[in-house]
Amino acid sequence: MRASIRFVVLLAALAGLFALAGVANAQKPGGTLRIQLMDTPPSPSIHEEATVTVAVPFMALYNNLVVYDQAIARNTFESIRPDLATSWSTSPDGKKLTFKLRPGVKWHDGKPFTAEDVRCTFEALLGTSEPKIRRNPRGAWYTNVEKVTADAALEATFHLKAPQVSLVALLASGYSPIYPCHVSLTDMRRHPIGTGPFKFVELKNNVGVKLIKNTEYWKPGRPYLDAIEYTILPDRATRMLAFTAGRFDMTFPADVTVPLLKNIRKEAPHAQCTLRPSGVSANLIINRDLPPFDNPLVRKALALTLDRKAFSDILSEGHDPIGGTMLPPPEGVWGLSAADLKDMPGYGDVDASREQARALMRQVGYGPDKKLKIKVSTRNIASFKDPAVILIDQLRHVYVEAELEIIDTAAYYSRMFKKDYVVGLNLTGSAVDDPDQHFFENYACGSPRNYNNYCSPEVTAMMNAQSSEPDQNKRRKMVADIERKLADDVARPIILHGVAAGCWQPHVKGLTLMVNSIYNGWRFEDIWLDK
């Protein structure tokens, strides 16, 4: 009997091996992946930009020290994998994070990758290099990093001011590539050089982006594709029609709304689509340095008029989850539940909140006969403009008459960085579902992405404390306390957390769309075309 069982087990194992071999043999090399793009990326330099229209097309040019597993949909600590690093270790005091680096890796121009490239990349992000980085949207991620040293040709160490459990998670983001030491930042904006599976060919304004296969990529057999082409189509309706007509292999991966998804499923029932949280929140930004918004009562009134459920019902037929600053569960790891939210300002009864808001506005001199007239600024793509129109309608409930100001992408982020706006409807993408990324980037004093200049020494101390806390249950409670404080301070009222679908044709194989970030899944080295 035992011999028979062993024989059956052996047959099953052999069958499994043959099945795996069949899958491997099915992966066809060659072909061009054609993807839609919403607008012209400001540049290919990921470290200097703050939009998904840079992260998606250009992640494939680069590698990180570590990366989120491209085949696992939910980004967690457990899904972090080695990339340019082969291993990493933390010192006993938690203040040194050392990476052993992969040998034999070459940049696209043939020069060898070494620890010096790691050092140079982070000197730029820490602001200690010359020349200075032009823009540093995520510089706040690394405020706890004192320096990065190249200890040997293939060993680099991050020296920290305090222990920081989440640093590895930040380094795994698609926004955390390693740049070459021998290529200037100016050249990285024009013709970037990476170590990734694809090489840069061109970026043409209002036309598209072209990448070609890196035939000397350090992963044997990768990538499968010969090229990737992104075509810029500013009009969303045109993009949807072009996809259902079969002109493209993929929509932009966060472009398809719930109503449009219904239409795609009707017009192209063969298409594969995934609706999931994008890790992007719609939020109200207020320039608190300009009167009358330097008055906290006016800021609070604007926050209290928000009807979050109405936004969700209109934009996604109720699919957009409502939460605090962090993505709520179940997809979110750190966010507040519905029960946690009900007692926070602006999350309860909408009519009562608006009556309170009108009383605040009357207290500072506004009312039915004296309206506050403003512009609401937003970016010139549909996912920004649609909620901005709803916001303008809701502001009327608290004596605010607003007109919409549409800003092209190339100028939008420059305007936000310079605080050149009054009130805005903004979308904030969380590149990593972790408090260190979200809090320090969007609420730390002086962070470039802190568009409304919120600055609280009390909250800064709370953020630093949670970052150093190794006990995850204690850290979760600390994060919840920060959420409540941000809501009380009207730091940046979160309206909702968006959902979006990405769709692809059945012949696109090996694709996984992430459920808690739209910034980390675009290496494309495992994608192949079955046609």
Residue pairs with C-beta under 8 A, 6 or more apart in sequence:
26 530
27 224
27 509
27 510
27 528
28 224
28 528
28 529
28 530
29 224
29 225
29 226
29 528
30 224
30 225
30 226
30 529
31 225
31 226
31 528
31 529
31 531
32 225
32 226
32 227
32 228
32 229
33 225
33 227
33 228
33 229
33 249
33 250
33 508
33 524
33 527
33 529
34 228
34 229
34 231
34 247
34 248
34 249
34 250
35 56
35 57
35 228
35 229
35 230
35 231
35 248
35 249
35 250
35 251
35 252
36 230
36 231
36 233
36 239
36 242
36 243
36 248
36 250
36 251
36 252
36 255
37 53
37 56
37 57
37 208
37 209
37 230
37 231
37 232
37 233
37 252
38 53
38 232
38 233
38 234
38 236
38 239
38 252
38 255
38 381
39 53
39 232
39 234
39 380
39 381
39 408
39 409
40 53
40 203
40 205
40 206
40 232
40 409
40 410
41 49
41 51
41 53
41 54
41 57
41 58
41 203
41 209
42 49
42 51
42 54
42 409
42 410
42 413
43 49
43 54
43 189
43 190
43 203
44 54
44 57
44 58
44 61
44 188
44 189
44 192
44 200
44 203
44 209
45 54
45 134
45 185
45 188
45 189
45 192
46 54
46 55
46 58
46 59
46 62
46 174
46 175
46 177
47 121
47 124
47 125
47 133
47 136
47 138
47 175
47 177
47 179
48 133
48 134
48 135
48 136
48 137
48 185
48 189
49 55
49 135
49 137
49 413
50 135
50 137
50 138
50 413
50 449
51 409
51 413
52 254
52 280
52 429
52 518
52 519
53 409
55 174
55 175
55 431
55 518
55 519
55 522
56 230
56 252
56 253
56 518
56 519
56 522
57 209
57 211
57 228
57 230
57 522
58 192
58 200
58 209
59 174
59 177
59 196
59 520
59 522
59 523
59 524
60 196
60 197
60 198
60 211
60 223
60 228
60 522
60 523
60 524
60 525
61 108
61 177
61 192
61 194
61 196
61 198
61 199
61 200
61 211
62 177
62 178
62 179
62 192
62 194
62 195
62 196
63 83
63 84
63 105
63 177
63 178
63 194
63 195
63 196
64 83
64 84
64 171
64 172
64 173
64 174
64 176
64 177
64 178
65 83
65 84
65 85
65 88
65 99
65 101
65 118
65 156
65 171
65 176
65 178
66 80
66 81
66 82
66 83
66 85
66 88
66 168
66 171
66 172
67 80
67 81
67 83
67 172
67 174
67 520
67 523
68 75
68 79
68 80
68 81
68 172
68 173
68 514
68 520
68 521
69 79
69 80
69 81
70 512
70 521
70 523
70 525
70 526
71 510
71 512
71 526
72 79
72 512
73 276
73 512
73 513
73 514
73 515
74 331
74 514
74 515
74 516
75 169
75 172
75 432
75 433
75 514
75 516
75 517
75 520
76 333
76 433
77 168
77 169
80 168
80 169
80 172
82 102
83 102
84 101
84 102
84 105
84 113
84 118
84 178
84 195
85 99
85 100
85 101
85 102
86 100
86 101
86 102
87 99
87 100
88 97
88 98
88 99
88 100
88 168
89 97
89 98
90 96
90 97
90 98
91 97
91 98
93 163
94 160
94 162
94 163
94 164
94 470
95 159
95 160
95 161
95 162
95 163
96 157
96 158
96 159
96 160
97 157
97 158
97 160
97 167
97 168
98 151
98 155
98 156
98 157
98 158
99 118
99 155
99 156
99 157
99 158
100 154
100 155
101 113
101 114
101 115
101 118
101 154
101 155
101 156
102 113
102 154
102 218
103 154
104 218
105 112
105 113
105 195
105 218
106 112
106 113
106 195
106 216
106 218
107 113
107 180
107 182
107 183
107 193
107 194
107 195
108 193
108 194
108 195
108 199
108 200
108 214
109 180
109 183
109 193
110 216
111 180
111 182
113 178
113 180
113 195
114 150
114 153
114 154
114 181
115 150
115 151
115 152
115 153
115 154
115 155
115 156
116 150
116 181
117 178
117 179
117 180
117 181
118 148
118 150
118 156
118 178
119 148
119 149
119 150
119 156
119 181
120 129
120 179
120 180
120 181
121 177
121 178
121 179
121 181
122 142
122 145
122 148
122 158
123 129
123 148
124 132
124 133
124 179
124 185
125 133
125 136
125 138
125 139
125 141
125 142
126 139
126 142
126 145
126 147
126 148
127 133
127 136
127 139
128 147
131 184
131 185
131 186
133 139
133 185
134 185
134 189
135 413
135 417
135 448
136 448
137 413
137 441
137 448
137 449
138 175
138 431
138 437
138 441
138 449
139 447
139 448
140 440
140 441
140 444
140 446
140 447
140 448
140 449
140 450
141 170
141 436
141 437
141 440
141 441
142 170
143 440
143 444
144 160
144 161
144 162
144 164
144 167
144 467
145 158
145 159
145 160
145 161
145 167
146 159
146 160
146 161
147 159
148 156
148 157
148 158
148 159
149 156
149 157
149 159
150 156
151 157
158 167
160 167
162 464
162 467
162 468
163 468
163 470
164 436
164 467
164 468
165 467
165 469
165 470
166 432
166 434
166 435
166 436
166 437
166 467
167 436
169 432
169 434
169 436
169 437
170 176
170 432
170 434
170 436
170 437
172 432
172 520
173 431
173 432
173 437
173 517
173 519
173 520
174 431
174 519
174 520
174 521
174 522
174 523
175 431
175 519
177 194
177 196
178 195
179 185
179 188
180 193
180 194
183 192
183 193
187 193
191 200
192 200
193 200
194 200
195 218
196 214
196 217
196 523
196 525
197 213
197 214
197 217
197 219
197 222
197 223
197 523
197 524
197 525
198 211
198 212
198 213
198 214
198 223
198 225
198 227
198 228
198 524
199 211
199 212
199 213
199 214
200 211
201 210
201 211
201 212
201 227
202 209
202 210
203 209
206 232
206 234
207 231
207 232
208 229
208 230
208 231
208 232
209 229
209 230
210 227
210 228
210 229
210 230
211 227
211 228
211 229
212 226
212 227
213 223
213 225
213 226
213 227
214 223
217 223
217 525
219 525
222 525
222 526
223 524
223 525
223 526
223 527
224 510
224 525
224 526
224 527
224 528
224 529
225 524
225 527
225 528
225 529
228 524
231 248
233 239
233 242
234 381
236 255
236 260
236 382
239 251
239 252
239 255
240 251
240 256
240 260
240 263
240 264
242 248
243 250
243 251
243 264
243 268
243 271
243 503
244 263
244 264
244 267
244 268
244 271
246 268
246 505
248 505
249 504
249 505
249 507
249 508
249 529
250 502
250 503
250 504
250 505
250 508
250 511
251 501
251 502
251 503
251 504
252 502
253 500
253 502
253 513
253 518
253 521
253 522
254 278
254 280
254 383
254 500
254 502
254 518
255 383
255 500
255 502
256 264
256 273
256 275
256 500
256 501
256 502
256 503
257 315
257 316
257 500
257 501
258 275
258 315
258 316
258 317
258 319
258 499
258 501
259 317
260 501
261 273
261 275
261 501
261 503
264 271
264 273
264 503
265 271
265 273
268 503
270 505
270 506
271 503
271 504
271 505
271 506
272 503
272 504
272 505
272 506
272 508
273 501
273 502
273 503
273 504
274 501
274 502
274 513
275 319
275 499
275 500
275 501
276 331
276 499
276 500
276 501
276 513
276 514
276 515
277 321
277 327
277 331
277 332
277 497
277 498
277 499
277 515
277 516
278 429
278 497
278 498
278 499
278 500
278 517
278 518
279 327
279 429
279 430
279 431
279 433
279 497
279 514
279 516
279 517
279 518
279 519
280 427
280 428
280 429
280 430
280 497
280 498
280 500
280 518
281 323
281 325
281 327
281 427
281 428
281 430
281 494
281 495
281 496
281 497
281 498
282 311
282 387
282 425
282 426
282 427
282 494
282 495
282 496
282 498
283 425
283 426
283 427
283 428
283 492
283 493
283 494
283 495
284 302
284 303
284 306
284 391
284 423
284 424
284 425
284 426
284 492
284 493
284 495
285 416
285 421
285 423
285 424
285 425
285 426
285 451
285 452
285 492
286 293
286 299
286 302
286 422
286 423
286 424
286 452
286 490
287 293
287 419
287 421
287 422
287 423
287 452
287 453
288 294
288 299
288 452
288 453
288 454
289 419
289 453
290 422
292 298
292 364
292 372
293 299
293 422
293 423
295 364
296 490
297 360
297 361
297 363
297 364
298 360
298 361
298 364
298 372
299 490
300 345
300 357
300 360
300 490
301 357
301 358
301 360
301 361
301 398
302 357
302 395
302 398
302 400
302 423
302 490
302 493
303 345
303 346
303 357
303 490
303 493
304 345
304 346
304 353
304 354
304 356
304 357
304 360
304 398
305 353
305 354
305 357
305 394
305 395
305 397
305 398
305 400
306 346
306 353
306 391
306 394
306 493
306 495
307 350
307 394
308 322
308 346
308 347
308 495
308 496
309 318
309 322
309 350
310 350
310 390
310 394
311 320
311 387
311 390
311 495
311 496
312 318
312 319
312 320
312 321
312 322
312 496
314 390
315 386
315 387
315 390
315 496
315 498
316 498
316 499
319 499
320 496
320 497
320 498
320 499
321 327
321 328
321 496
321 497
321 499
322 328
322 338
322 341
322 347
322 496
322 497
323 332
323 335
323 336
323 341
323 494
323 496
323 497
324 335
324 336
324 340
324 341
324 344
324 483
324 486
324 487
324 494
325 438
325 439
325 442
325 443
325 483
325 486
325 492
325 494
326 332
326 334
326 335
326 336
326 430
326 433
326 435
326 438
326 479
326 483
327 333
327 334
327 335
327 430
327 433
327 497
327 516
328 335
328 336
328 337
328 338
328 497
329 335
329 337
331 515
331 516
332 433
332 497
332 516
333 433
333 434
333 516
334 433
334 434
334 435
334 476
334 479
335 497
336 480
336 483
340 480
340 483
341 347
342 348
344 483
344 484
344 487
345 353
345 487
345 488
345 490
346 353
346 487
346 493
347 487
354 397
354 398
357 397
357 398
358 367
358 397
358 398
358 399
361 367
361 372
361 398
361 399
361 400
366 372
366 399
366 400
367 399
368 399
370 399
371 399
371 400
371 401
372 399
372 400
372 401
373 400
373 401
373 402
374 400
374 401
374 402
374 403
374 422
374 423
375 402
375 403
375 404
375 405
375 421
375 422
375 423
376 388
376 391
376 392
376 395
376 402
376 403
376 404
376 405
376 423
376 424
376 425
377 405
377 407
377 415
377 421
377 422
377 423
377 424
377 425
378 384
378 385
378 388
378 404
378 405
378 406
378 407
378 412
378 424
378 425
378 426
379 385
379 406
379 407
379 408
379 409
379 412
379 426
379 427
380 406
380 407
380 408
380 409
380 412
381 409
383 427
383 498
383 500
384 425
384 426
384 427
385 404
385 406
387 425
387 495
388 404
388 425
389 404
391 402
391 425
391 495
392 402
392 403
392 404
395 401
395 402
402 423
405 421
407 415
414 420
415 421
416 424
416 426
416 451
417 448
417 451
419 451
419 452
419 453
421 451
424 451
426 451
427 498
428 442
428 449
428 492
429 517
429 518
429 519
430 437
430 438
430 516
430 517
431 437
431 517
431 519
431 520
432 438
432 517
432 520
433 516
433 517
435 463
435 466
435 467
435 475
435 479
435 482
436 467
439 463
439 466
439 482
440 447
440 463
440 467
441 447
441 449
441 450
442 449
442 450
442 492
443 450
443 454
443 456
443 459
443 463
443 486
443 491
443 492
444 450
444 460
444 463
445 455
445 456
445 457
445 460
446 455
451 492
452 491
452 492
454 489
454 491
454 492
456 485
456 489
456 491
458 485
459 482
459 485
459 486
459 489
459 491
462 478
462 481
462 482
462 485
463 482
465 478
466 475
466 478
466 479
466 482
469 475
469 478
486 492
487 493
500 518
502 513
504 511
506 530
507 529
507 530
507 531
508 527
508 529
508 530
509 527
509 528
509 529
509 530
510 526
510 527
510 528
511 527
512 521
513 521
514 520
514 521
